[in-house]
Structure formats: C-alpha cells, structure tokens
Amino acid sequence: MTSETTSTLSPGDKVQHSRYGSGTVVQDNGPTVIVRFIHGIEECEKQELRLLEGPLSKALSQSWDVPLEVINKIQADCITSVNDTWGVFSVSRIELLPHQLWVCRKVNSIWPTRWLVADDVGLGKTIEAGMILWPLLAKGVVNRLLILCPASLVEQWQYRMRTMFDIRMAMYGSEQDGPRSGFWQTHDRVVASIHTLRMDQNGRLQRMLEAEPWDLVIVDEAHHLNNDEHAGPTLSYKLIRQLQDRKLIRSMLFFTGTPHRGKNYGFFSLLQLLKPDWFDPRKPPLEQMRYLPDVMIRNNKSGVTDLTGKKLFQKPLVTSHTYSYNPEEARFYELLTEFIATGRAYASGLESTEGRAVVLVLIAMQKLASSSVAAVRRALRGRRERLTAGKHRLALLKDQMAMLSDPDADGDVVATLEEQIASLSSGLRLMENEAPFLDELIAAADKIHNETKIKSIVEIIRERCEGQQVLFFTEYKATQSLLMTALLKEYGSGCVTFINGDERAEEVIFPDGTIRSVVTSREEAASLFNAGRVKFLISTEAGGEGIDLQEQCHTLIHVDLPWNPMRLHQRVGRLNRYGQKHRVEVMSFRNPDTVESLIWEKLNEKLERISRALGLVMEEPEDLLQLVLGMTSPSLFNEVFSEAANVKRDSLSEWFDDKTATFGGDDVVRAVKEITGNVSKYDYQNVSPLLPRVDLPDLRPFLEMSLALNGRRLRDESGELSFLTPDEWRKNDPLVPSEYRGFSVDRQNRSKQLRSEILGIGHRALNAALNQASSRQVSATTIPAELLPLPVVVFRIQDRVTTGHKSCRAIVAAVECESESSYRLLLDWELLLKLNALPRGRQSLASAPSISAPAVEDTLNAAERFLAEEISRLDHGYKYPRFDIVALLWPRSEQ
C-alpha cells in the first residue's frame, strides 16, 4: 500500500522514489525530505516520494500482501545482495571458485576501491576482474572503465571480457586516436596497451589527460609501474601518476604476480599510487606494513580450495632427464667454447662500450647454443653471410640491447633480439680474423644430423607419454622448428602445432621430405590443442603468459632452460592453473657434462635451501619462491650462466656461492615474510561460514515466479530455456526482445543452439525481472505453516557513513524465529534457498486469516535485538551499520 506524501514525514518512515528506489526518511524539511537510500543520502522533493507501509504497520492492520509477490520481491533483494557482495551470479561460462568470490567481496566492499591483487599465476585473475566488474557495471557504479596491460595481452583482455562476461571493451589503437577523432570522448570502456599510451606522440597523452575521469582503472602486470630510487620512474609509472594528479582515476585495481622486484623503494612506490596517504618509499618499510591488509591481496595455490575445503592444486611432479653429446656435438661445443673465450679476451682490450657490445653478442650465442645446435647454427650462418654488411641494422640493434637486461621485457621479443644480435651485428668484430672461426663452426655444425637432446625427448615421449598431449617450451624458433620436424617424422602430419611471436615457423621438414614454412595464429594453435585435435604444441615464451593450455594437457617438457628461473615458473603456470584436473608433470633435459648443467644443479640446490628457509617461517614455501625470484634481477642469472665457462671446475662452487650471495639471502626471506604475513588472503576456515552455496541454477525459481506473476511460463527443452517476454519488462527496456529462446542457467552448457547464452546478472531479461520485483510495494504476508513453520523477519543492512570511502551496497539477512528465546540468523543466500524451495503456483499460497498483532510486534522487536547481537557474524565491513525491517513472512495454520 502507498499513499501520497503531502503530510509531514517522520524519521524512519519508508518511502519510494522513482529513480533511487526505496529509502528511509532522515528529516522532513517541508517541501523537501532528506532520505537515506542504498547508494547514499539524497534531498528529494516531497512530491516525488511515496510513503510505504512497512511490515509492522501491515501486520497490525492485518492488511497482508499477496504471498507470491512478497516472496518474489525478497528473492530479488537476496539475489542482488549476494551478487553485489560476491559476484556469484555474474554472466560467465566459467565455474567460480571460493577464493575468486572472496576477492570480489574484498575489493567491492568499499567504494572508491584501491587494491593490489598479487595472486599466484594461474588462479584466474581475468575471472576475478570480471566478477569484480559485473556488480559495479550492473548498478551503474562504474560507467567509464579503462584496462591497461602489456601490448601482447590487449586482445586477450578484450576477448575474455566479452566471451566470459559479455563485457564489451573497445580496443585502443593509435590510428583511431587523432586530433579530431574524439576517441576518449566516444568510448567509455577501453582496453589499451600501457606501453603505447605512455609514448606521448602526436598529442596522444594530452588528449587522454583532457578526457573525462575514469570510474575504475585496472592495470595488469602492474610491476611495470616501476619507480627506481636512482633511475627514477618508468614512463608507465609516470602515466598513472599524471592521471592521478589530474584526479582522473576514482578507483584503481592492480594485478601482478611479482609485486616486489627486490627493492623496497619500488614496492612502496607502487603502493603509493594506490594509497598516497598511506605509503611513501622514503619512509621506513616496517612503519607501513600495517597498512598492507587493506590494500594488498595475495592468494597462493597451496591455499585455495573448493566449497568443501578440498585443496584445488597439487604440487607439480618435476623430473630431470640427462643425455650426452655424440662426438660431432662434443666437437662443435668445444669449438664454440673456444670461440667465445677468444671473443671475450678480444673484448677485454676494447673501449668499454664496444667491449660490452661484443660480450652481449657472445652471450646471445651461448644462449642459442644451450637451446640447440640448430638455433646457434642459424645465427652463425646469418652472421657469416652478413659480415660485410648490416652496419645500419647494427646501430639499431645496439639501441635495443638494453632490453636484454630489462626484467619487464617480453620474453619472445628478447629471444628474437638475441637471435638477431648473434647473426646481424656483423659490423661489430668479435675477434681478429673472425671469418675462419665462423667457417669452422658452421662446418662442425653441419656434421650434426641428429641432435641427442631432441632424440632423447622423442624417446621419453614414446616411453611415458603415449596417449597424452604434451606442451613443449623453448626460447628459440630454430629449436621449435627442429622439434616440430622430429615429431612430424615420428608421429606424422597433423600431430603438432606451435606458438611464437611471429606466428610463423621456418624450415620445418615434413614427412614427405619437403621443407616448408608454417603459419598459424596463437589463438588457432591454442584452440587446436585445447580441443585435442593435435597431440603436441611447441611454444616459445609468447605462450608463457596470457594463454591457457590446461584443458586436456598436464605434461610439460622444457626443451631448453631459460637463464631466468622465473620463466620456468611462468611456463608451468600455463598448465598448473585454474581448471587443471590432473597433477602436472614437468620434465627437463640437461647434459651433466656441461657448465650450464652444473650451474643449474647449484642453482636448484640454492632454491631448495631458500624453500627450506621459507618453510621455517611460512606454510607455502613453494608458492612463495615466485616472490623470491621476482625480487631478483635477471641480470644476476645472466652473469652467472655467461661467466661460468671461464671458471675452473674445482673453483666453480666457491665462485657460484660468492656470485649469488645476495640471492635469497636473509633480507629477502625477511621481506617475503613481512609482506605475506601482512597481506589479506583467502582462508577457507574463516570464510567458509559466509561462502554462498548458490550459483546460476538458483536463479531459475525466481525467474519462474516472475514469469508466473506476469502470466507467462518458462519452457524447458533439455536444459534450453525459452519464454515470451512480459510486456512490463519490455516497457522499461526497449532492447528486451519479445521472446527468449535457447538460453541456460548452466555455466557448463556448450550447446551451439544457445542464442542468449547464459542467464545471470547483466542479462537484460533477468535485470528486467529484478527491477520489477524490487519495485513491488509489498512487505508482509502469511504462508501455510506446513510450508513455512517459523516466522522469518527480513532485514536490509547498510552503512550509516555516506562520505569518503563507503560501501556502495546493502546486504540482506533474515532472522528465523524458532521460539520466544531461540533465533537463527539466515544469510542472504540461505534465505534465497529457503524461498526457492517454496511452491511457485498461485493456488499454493492463499490469503491469510486474522493473526495476533501483539505476537507479531513482539517477534519483530525480538528479531531486531537478536540481529543487533549477531550482526558482526556477517563480516559486513560497515563502520557504523544500520538495519531496517523490509519484509515479514508469517506462518499460518489452516482452519
């Protein structure tokens, strides 16, 4: 029941506004009224408000509402409450995991929001981002959204937001952003390369800085936002700081698996972008650690679970296999070692700049040779052919050589640059009379027709991987083509595909003897592999980030070992990630007679010691090792591997210990302990009582009841749902079609016949149903006691604080009154399940007879007292919570 609000309103009165929904009167100022709504406080014209009759008033006057309408409204409020908090009803084809729900809840609890999410690789950051976004987009809290990421991940972000969550993002392109194009004025949801935007070309940066503020900015791989104490901030860091200084960012979310890159100054500079009032890189770190729980989240694979508390991930099974060079290989590597030693001696006599350039070329050759003879032979041939040319190209390459020591450089780009430097830098002499040396090396390489490592890999596959898919990783395209050739010879055409930055594999020998180039996109290769249409996939570092390959594969082989151990972790993350159903098996191959193998042996021993040290103070040493690696400069590993060949074998251990003294030392372990000990993290034992045990199928009872109240029926044909759209839904949203056919509430439904795909929050039909149900002016009803034996009092809870960082949501809870002294708290999702279990036919819930008004009033008062005592159990995050009774369900005995 509603009435016109021409009379004076009292504090606590419930009113309805056409735009803001229902609210509670704070103060009547005559022609205007101050009202508290869910989103905050507004001063409204009195004539715009309608007075609502609350549950108590209706009970006292015995003016009960139609049961199905009350149930439908409560269902809608519960669905909105659960989704605003947990994102559990988002439109996604991906099964949502508890730790992802928890991250969504944590980030969206306060608005504006500022968080650094530093989850271990493979825990579903894109899914977490989508879950965080959907409630904010659905409520209109976020209208302008900017996602910044490395250039290689832009298309992936756009694709996953669209296919997983139906969030449509415009992809930024510099060609679209001209002085007159108005790109930033015409696009409200943009995904862009931060490396492109940071380059101020053709007025690009200024146009961005003149655009409207962003409600939310998401930065992926946020460790690129680096600020060095001596070198200063990177261009990416400066870009975010400029946006901040101009107040163009309201909320911000960072994602990175390696937030601490070994320097406290850089770490606290990153946090300063999020919370400038809390963090300052110039202040003592320990003073600032206390703020970490409110700004940084880190979940490890060892800690995440399903809804029953079962661990989701197993520690990968890692094995190492050895092989020995044949005589031809041994001779080649002997000559190459001599070549590199001669080149280093020559470089020591040059002026510093040129000497360093020579050493970089020699290191590139070392790396290529550690992968395969084929890789270094291709570079040697290219160098020999260009010894008298290529000076201009050399100048360009020298400018790019700094990338080799850049910890944030793209792995595939670095590998390609190393190949180019080794072959094209012909204007730079590596030694006196270099050409004869090259001729001898090439001749020795040409005598090698079958590489022992490749042969060993094929034998292991034959012995241990029959019937299994296998993912291979190598740093270099020549090695990739070599292994493709070997697999094609063994298993025939169509057995293998590949991923690299060029989307092209050169000099692949097919079973018929022809030598061809193969072209395929990384998306096509991943699709073929995940669908099981090819047995093998060989990837360079281009597949090390941003692509999922775990659908049918759990075996990974390192064809070569990159000199940076962090890359090994990233490779394994392609399989050991969300959705993997088996224990991942990882195999590597090494020749124990090589210096490189000895260094890896010592490095693994040191990594094991670091893990033991971490294990003494923490429960997840394996997961935390990634943090330790992320805190170590890749240049350290480059120096260790490249210089080890010059060290005598009997001195190698002492030299290694001295060279790596700072790697994983006490200060690093201490930093990891301080960070991980202070951040927020998912804990099943603490979160379990609150975790919603609902999913998309639990929307179906609400939809059926909403359709029934509009004289419509939900049709189900083998899980594919259809219905005629109620006129009322189309009246409020003209884009809602007149009929829906072939949609589902099953995330795993892969039917190609689904037109509307998944029904969830954000789907126009569901949004229309929720809006209609929430606006119903009903609040109290009675239900037969055999269906609802106990009274249920429904509350809406929100924060009194409406300024600064505040909650942008209200939550629903209920109190079930078991007796005069016994009550039970129902969370929003528990109440939804209880209502879903009630019959949905109109005849099942009839009107009510007379009920004792004093009994109802006493029950409401007792329920309020009980909720006041128990409200902390909701872990609501409100500073000053307030709650209002919004509905009453009263059992009645049939006469």
N, C-alpha and C positions, 0 to 999 in steps of 0.2 A: 504494500500500500504506500502511496506517496501523496503529498499534499503540497500546495503552493506555499512558498516561504515568504509570506507577507508579514507575518508576526515576528516577534523577537525570538532569536535562536539562543540556546544556552550552550555553554561549553560542554562538549561530549556528545552533542546531537550528531546523528549520522545524516549526511547529505550526499546527493548525487549531482555531478557536473557532467555535461555532455562531452567535454574534452578530457577531463582529468579523472573521470570515474568517481568511485565513492570515496568519501573522506570524513574527517571528524572536525567539528567546529571548535576553534580555539577561542574566537572572540567575535561578537556581533558589534559592528561599528555603524549600525543603521543601514545606509544604502549598500554598504559593502560588508563582507564577512571574511575573516581570516580562517582558512581551512587547512588542515594537515592532510595531504594526500600521500600516496605511496612514494612519489618522487620527491616530495618536499612540501613546503608551505607556500600557499598562494593566497592573495587577497582577491576575492571574486565579487562581482555584482550579485546582490542577494537574489535578483530576479532570475539569475542563471542557475540557481540551486533549487533542488527538490528535496524536501525533508523525507527521510526514510524512517519507516517504523522498524525498530530493532527487534531482535528475538524476544527480549523480555516483555516489551510492550505487546507484541503479538500473542505471547503466551498468556499474559494477564487478561487480555481482552478475548482470548480464545479465537482469534482470527488467524487460524493456521493456513499456511500456503500449500499449494499443490505439491505433493511429495516429490514427484519426478523432477519438477523444476528446481526445487531446493537441492536435491542430490546432484543434478546437472551443474548447478552453479558451484557447489562445493568441489565437485570433480575438477571443474575448470580452474578454480583457485589453487587446488592442490597441484595440478599439472604445471601451472605457471610457477608456483613456489618451488617445486622440485627442479624444474628446468633452469630457473633463474639462479639457483644455488649450485647445481651440479652439471648442468648441460646435458642431462641424460637422455632427453627426448630430441636431441638435435637430428637434423636430416643427414644421416650418414649411413653408408653401407658397411662401415667398419664396426666390429664389436668393440664396445667401450670397456676399458679396464679400470679397476678401482683407483689406481694411482693417477690416471688421467682425469677421472671425475674429481679427485681430491685437488689436483692442480687447478682445475676450472673453479672449484669452490673457493680456493685460497685467493686466486687472482681477482675474482669478481666480487669478493666480499665487501670491498671498499672502492668507492669511485670519487675522484680520479684514481687510477691504479698505476703503480710503478713496481715492476718486478724483473728480476733476472732469473730465468729458468735455465738451470745448468744440469739438466738430466743427462745420464749416461747415454751414449749413442745407441739408437735402436729402440728407445722407449716411446716413440711416437710423438715427436714434437709438433708435427703438422696437424695431427689429430687433436692434440691439446690446444693448439692455436684455434682450430675450427670450433671446438667445444666452447672455448672462452668467447669467441666472437658471436656465436649464434644467439645466445640470450641478449647480448648487447645490441645486435643489429635488429632483432625481433622487437625489442622495446623502444628502439629509436634512440638509445643512449649513444650509440655510435652511428654517425651518418657519413663522416669523412674518415676513410681508413687508408693508411699508407703502409705497405710492406716493403722493406728494404733488405736485400740479400745480395750475395755474390752473383755475378752475371750468369754463371753456369746453373744457378738454381732458380732463375726468374720464371722460366717456362714451367718448371716443376711446381712452384708455388701456385701459379695461375691454374694449372691443370688440376692439382689436388684440391684446391679450394672449390673449384667448380664441380669435380666429379665426386668428391667425398661429402661436400656440404652444400652444394648448389649456391656457393658464394661467388658471384661474378666479379672478377677483377680485370681492369684494363691494364695491359702491359705497356709500360713506358718505353718509347723509342725516341731517340734524339731527332729522328726525321719528322716526327709528329709535333715536336715542340719548337715551333718557330716564333718569331716576334709577334706574329698576328694570329697564331693558331689558337691561343687561349686554352692550351691543354689542361692546365691546372684549374681553370675555371669551369671546365666542362666534364671533368672526371672526378668523382667522389671516392672511388675505390681503385687504388692503383698499386701495382706491384712493380718494383723497379730495381735495377742494379745500382747499389750504392756506389760502386766504382765508376759508373757512368755519371751519376748525378754530381759526384764530388768534383768532377772536372768542369771548371767554370768556362765553358766555351759558348760563344755566340749568345751571351747573356742568359744562359740556361739557369745558373744559380739564382740570379736576381729575380727571374720570373717565378721561380719556386718560392723564394722568400717573400714575394708580394702576394702569394695565394692566400686563401682562407685558412684558418688554423685546422689542424687535424685532430679529430676526437681521439684517435688511437694510432700510434706508430709502432709497428713491430719490426725489430731488427734481428735477422737471422745471421748466425756466425758472428755474433756481436764482439768477439775477441778482435775483430778487425778494427774496432774503435779503440785504438791504442794511443796512449799518451806516455811517451818516454821522458824520464826525468831530465835527460840531457839533449836528446834529439828533438823533443817537442812532440806535439800531437800529429797523428796522421790526418790526411785530408778527410777521411771518413769521420774521424772524431770531430774535426772542425765543423763539418756539415751539420752533425747533430747538435753541436753546441750553438751554432748560428740559429738553427730552428728554435732551440730552447730560449736563447736570448731574446728572440723576437716574439716569444710567447705563442709559437705556432704549434706546440705539442701539448695537448691536455693530458693524455695518458700515454704510457710507453711501456713496451714489453720487449725484453732482450732474450734471445735464445743462443746458448753456446755450451758446448760440452767441455770447453777448456777456458774457464773464466779467468784463471790466474796463470799468467805466462812467465812466472818466475820472478816477477818484480812487484813488490807491494805498491809501488808508485802507480804502475799501470793498472793494477787491480782496483785500487781505491779511486783512481781517475774514472774508470768505467762505472763504478757505483755512484760517483759524484754526478754523472749525467742523469742518473735516475733520481737521486735524493741529494741535491746540492747542500741542503741544510744539515744533513747527517754526516756526509763523508767529505774528507779533504785529504789528498795524497800526502800533504806536508805534515799532517798530524800523526802521532804515534798510532800504529795499527791496533794495538790492544784496546785503546780507548774506543775504537769504532766497531769492534767485533760484536758488541752487544746489540747493534742495530741490524745485524745480518738476518735474524729470523723474520724480520718484517720487510725484507727486500730481496732475499735470495732463496731459491728453491733448488734442491738437488736430490734426485732420486737415483738409486743405483739398481742395477739388475738384480743384485742379491736380495734386495728388499721388497721388490714388487710382487704382488700376489693376485690370485683371482678372488672372487667374492667369498670363497670358503676359507681363504687364508693360505691356499696352496701356492708355493713358490712357482713362478712362471718360467724362470730361466735356469738352465743347468750350466755349469762351468764347461767351456769347450774342451774337448779331448784333443790335446796337442801332441803330435808325434813328429820326430825329425828323422829323416832318412839320408843315408850317406851314399856317395858314389865316388869313383876315382877316375881321373883323366886317362884316356888312352894315350899312347905315345905321341900321336900327332897333336893332341890337345896340350899335353905337357910341354912339348917343344914350343908351341905357339905362345903359351902363357909365360914360358921362360924368356922368350924374345920380347914379349910385351913388357915384362917386369924390367928388363934391361933398358928398353926404350924409355920407359917412364923415369927410371933412375937417371939416365943420361939427360933427359929433358929437365929434370929438377936441378941437376948440377949446373946445366946451362942457364936456367932461370935465376939461380943464385948470383950470377955475375951480371945481371941486367939491372937497369934502374927499376925502382920499386913498382911503378905502375905496369910496365911491360912484363916484369918478372911475375907479378901476381896473375896477369892475364895468361901467361904460359902455364902456370900451375893450374889455373881453372880449366884449361883445355885438357891437361893431363888427367886431372881428377875426373872430368867428364868421360874420358876414355876408360879409366879404371871402373867407373860405374857401369858403363856399357859392357865391358868385358865380364863383370861379375854376373851379368844377366845371361849372356850367351856370346859365343864366337860370332854368330850371325849378326848380332847387334853392333859389335865393335867393327866387324869386317865392313859392314855397310858404311860406317863413318870413315874408316880408313880409305876405302875406295873413293869416297866423295872428296876426301882431303887430297888424295894423290891427284885426282883429276883437276882440282882447282888450285893447285899450288901456285900457279902463276896468275890467278885471277881472284876476284871476290874481295878486293880491298874495301870497296864501298860497303858491301854487306858486312864485312868485319867490323867496320866502325859502328854500324847499327847494333851488332851483336854485343859489342863491348858495353854499349849503353844499357843493355839488358842484363848483363852479367850479375848486377847487384841482386836480381831476382833469385839467384841460386842460394843466397843466404837469407832470403826473406821467409820467415816462418809461416806467413799467411799466404804465400804464393800457391796458385793452383798446381797440383801435382802433375797433371798431364802437360801443362804449359812448361813447367820446369824440365820434365823429361824430354820434351820436344826441343827445348832450348839447348839442353846438353848434347843431344844428337847433332844439332846444327853447329854448335860451337866446335865439336870434335871434328866435323867434316868440312865446314865452310870457312873457318878462321885461317885461311891459307895465307893471308898477308902477314901473319904472325909466325915467325920461325920458332919451332920448338927446340931446335938444336942445330949445330953446324951440320951441313950436308944431310938434311933430313930425308930427302927423296930415296936414297938407297935403303935406309932403315924401313921406310914405308913399303917399298917393294918387297923386302924380305918378309915383313909381317904379313902382307897380303898373300904372298906365295905360301907361307906356312898355313894361313887360314884357309886357303883354297884346297889344301890337302885334307881338310877335315870334312868328311861327307856325312857323318852321323855323330851328333853331339851326345856324349854319355848322359848328361843330365836329362835331356829330352827323352832318351831311350829309357832311362830309369823311371821317369814319370809315367810313360806309357805302360811299362811293366807293372807298376803299382796299381794303375787303373784297372788293368786286366785282372790282377790278383784280388783286389779289395773293393773295387767299385762297380762290379758288374750289376747292371740293373739300376744304377744310381745316376742322378745328374751330378755333374761336377762343375764348380766355379773355379776358374784359374785367375790369378792376378800376376801381372808382370809390369815392369815400369816402361818397357820399350816396345815400339811397334814391330821392329825386326824380329824380336823374340816371339811376339804374338803371332806373326806370320809363320815363323818356324814351327811353333807348336801346332798351329792350325794344319800345316802340311802333314805333320806326323799323325795327327788324329784322323785326318781325311784318309790317309794311307791305311790306317788300322781299321777304321770303322765305316769308311765310305762317305760319299757325298751326302750333304744334308745333316751331318752329325754335329756340326759346330757353328757357332756364330761368335760375334766379337763386339766389344765396345771400346772405342778410343775417341780422342778429341777431334780427329779429322773425319770420323765416320767412314774410313777407308783403310783397307788392309792391302798392302802391296806385296807382290812377288809370292803369292800363295800357289803352291804346286798341287794340282788336283789329281785324283786317282788315274785319270787318263793321260797324265804327263804334261798337260798344258799348264802354263804359268799365267796367272791372271790376277787382276786387282778385284777386290770385293768391296762393294759399297752397301752400307746399311746404317740406319739411324740407331742411336742408343735406345730409343723408345721401342723400335721394332725388334731389336735384339732382345731387350728385356721381356717383351711380350711373348716372343717365340719361346724363350727359355722358361718363363713362368707358366706357360701353357703346356710345357712338356713336349714341344714339337722338335726341340733339339736337345741332345744329351749333354753338350758341353758349351760353356760360354767362357771366353778368354777376354779379360778386361784389363785395360791399363788403369791408371789412377783416376781416369774420367768416371769409372764406376765405383770409385772408393767413397764417394759422397753423393747423397741425394737420390739414390735409386735402390729399390727393394727387390731382392732376388731370392727370397726365402720361401716362396710359395710351395715349391716342390723339391728344393735342394737343401742339403745340410752338410755337404762336403766341400771344403775349400782347399786348394793347393796353391802355396806360394811358389811360383816358378822361379822368382828371384826374391831376395830380401832387400828392401829399401834401406838405405843407411839411417833413416829416421824411424825408430821403433813405433812412433805414433801412427805412422801409415799402416803398420800391421794391425793395430787396434781398429783403425777405420775400415780396413778391408774385412776383417772378421765381422764387423758391425753390419755388413751387407746381408749376412745370413743369421747371425745371432741377434735377432731383433724381434720386435712385436709380431706375432703371427707364426713364429717358428714352432713346429710341433715335435721336433726331434733334437737330440743333443747334437750340437755342431761338432764336426770333426775337422781339424785343421792339420795339414801336412806341409812340411817344408823340406827342402833338399839342399845339402851342402857337401862340399868336398873337404874332409878334415885335414887335408894336406896344405890347404891354402891359408894365408894370413887372415883373409877375411873371415874364414870359418873360425879361426882361433879367437878373433875379436868378438864374433857373435857368441862364442862359448863363454867368454869372460863377461860380456855384456849381460847375457842371460843369468849368469851367476850373481851379478850385481843386482839385477832386477829382482831376483829371488830374495836376496838379502834385504832389499828395500821392502818387499812384501812382508817379510818376517817382522821387520821393524814396525811397519804399519799395523800388522796383526797384533802386536803387543798392546796397542792403544786403541784399535778400532776393529769393528767386526767385518768390514768389507775390504780387505787389503787388495784383492784382485781388481775390484771396480775402481778403487782409489788410485791405482797405479796410473790410470789415464791422467789424473790430475798431476802426478809427479812428472810424467812425460811432457805434459803440456807446459810445465814450468821450466823446461829445459830447452835451451836454444838449439835448433837443428845444426847450427854451425859447429857445436861441440862434437856431434856424431860424425859430421863431415871430416873434421880434423882427425878424429881417432881412426877412421877407416882409411883415409887417404895417406896418413903419415906412417901407419903401422908397418908398411912394407919396408921402410927404411930402418926399422928397429931390429936388432939382433934377437933371435928367438929366445935365448936364455935371459934376455932383459925385458921381454915383452910384458910379463906380468907386472913388474915394478913400474914400467913405463905407463901401462894402462891405468893402474891404480892412481898414479900421480896425475895423469891427464884427466881422469874422471872424478877427481877428489870432490868437486862441488856437486856432482850429480847425485841426487837423492841423499844429500847429507842431512845432518841433524836439523839444520834450519829449514830445509824443505819439508821434512817429516813434521816438524813443529807447525809450519804454515798450513799443511794439509789438515792436521789435527784441529787447528784453530778454526779453519774455515768449515770443515764438515761437522765439527762439534757445535757450531752456532747456527747453521742454516736450517730452514724448515725442510722437512722431509716426510714422505708418506710412511705411516706406521700402522699396520693393519690392526694391531691390538687396540690402539687408541681410536682409530677411525671406524672400525667395524660396526659399532652400535649405530652409527649415523648413516652408513653407506646405503643408498637407496637400492632396494631389491626390486626395481621396476625397469622396464625397457619399453620399446615401441609397442609390443603387443598389448600392453596395459592401457594404451590409448583407445583401443577398439571399443570397450564398453562405453566410454564417454561418447565416441562418435556415433555408436548405435543409438544411444539415448538421445543425443542431439538431433539425429535424423528423425527419430520417432516423434519427438516433440514438434517437429515441423511437418509431420505427415509423410515422411519418407522412410525408405527401408534400405538397409545395407545388404548388397548381394555378394555372395562369396562363391567363386568358382575355382576350386582347387587352390585356394590361397590368394587368388587375384580378386581384389575387391572393386565394386562398382556401385554407383548410386546417382540418382538425379539430384542436382543441387537445389536446396531450398531457395525460394525467391528472396527471402530475407538476407541470405548470405550474399547473393549477387547484388542486392540493392546497395549494400555498403562497400562492395568491392567489385567494380565492373569488369575486372580482369578474371574473376572467377568464372569458369566455363559452366554451361548449363548441365553438363553431365561429366562425371569422372568414371573412367573405365581402366581396369587393369593396374591398380596400384597395390601397394603391400605395406604391412607393418612388420615385415620380416627383413632384417638387415642382410641376411644371407640369401635372399631370393634373387637368383640370377636370370630369371626368365626374360627373354628378349621381348616378350609381349607387353611388359610393364611400360605404360606410357607416362603416367605421373610419378613413376618410381616410388620412392619411399615417402610414407606419410609421417611427418614429425613436426615439431615446432618450426615454423617458417613456411610450411606448406600452406598455400592460400586457403584451401578448404578447412584445414584444422584451425588456422588463425581466425577464419570467419566464425567457426563454431565456438571457439573460445571467447571471442568478443561478444557474441550473442549471449552465451551462458553467463559470463561475468557481469553483464549489464542487467540481468534479471533482478527485479526488485522484490526478492523473496529472501527469507532468512529463518523461518521456523516451520517445522512440520512434524507430524507424527507418523510412525511406521509400525506395522504389526509387530508385536513382541517376539513372535516366532522368527522374524527376520532380523530384528534389532532388539535384543533383550535388555540392553542397558542404554541410558541416556548418553548422548555424545554432544559435548559443547565445543564448538569450533572457534578458534581464535586467529586473529591476524596480528603478527608481531613485527614491529619496525623500530628504527632508531629515532629517538627524540631529536638528535643532533641533525641539523639540516645545513650546516655551513662547513666549508673546508672539505676534508676527505670524509665522505659519508657513505653509508650503504645506499645503493640505488635499487634495493629490492626489499620486499616484505615477504616474510615466511608465514606459512600456515602450520598450525599444530592444533591438536584437539585433546580434550580430556574425557576419558570414558569413565563414567561414574558407576563403579561396581556396587557400592553401598554407601551409607552415610559417612563412613570413615575410610573407605578404600577407593582409590582412584588409580587410573593408569594413563600415562602420557602417550599419545599417538603422534608420531612424526607425520609430516605431510604425505610421504609415500605410503606409510602404513594406513593412513586414513583413506587414501585413494584405493588401495587394495580392498579395504573393507567395503567401500561404497560400490566398487566394481562387482563385488560378489552378490549384491542385491539384485532381485529380478528387475528387468527393464521394461516389462509390459505395463501399460497404463492401468489395467484392471488389478494388478497385484498390490497397489498401494492406494487404498481408498481414503476418503476424508476422515477426520478424527471426531470422536465424541468429546464431551467435556472432561477436562483434566484439572486437578487441584492446582490453582495458581500459586499458593504458598509453597507447595512442593517444588514447583519449577523455579521459583525465585531463590529458594534455599540451595537448590542444586547449582544454579548459576553462580551464586556467591561462593559456594564451596569450591567449585571448579576454578574460579579466579584465584582463590587463596592457594590452591594446590599448584597451579601453574606458576604463581609467583615464587613458590618454594623450589620448583623443579626447573625453572627456565634456563638455568646455567647448563643443564644437560644438553641443550640444543646447540651449544657452542656457536651461538648466533653471530658473534663478533661485533655486536652493538655496544656502544659505550653506555648509553642510557636507554635500555629497551622499554617500550611501552606495548601494551597489548589490549585489543578490543575484541569483544564477543561479536562474531559476524554471523553465526548460524547455530541453530539448535535442532537436534534430531531427538525426538522423544518417543519412547516405546509405548504402545497402547495395547491393551488386552481386548480381543474381540468379544463382543457381547453375545 
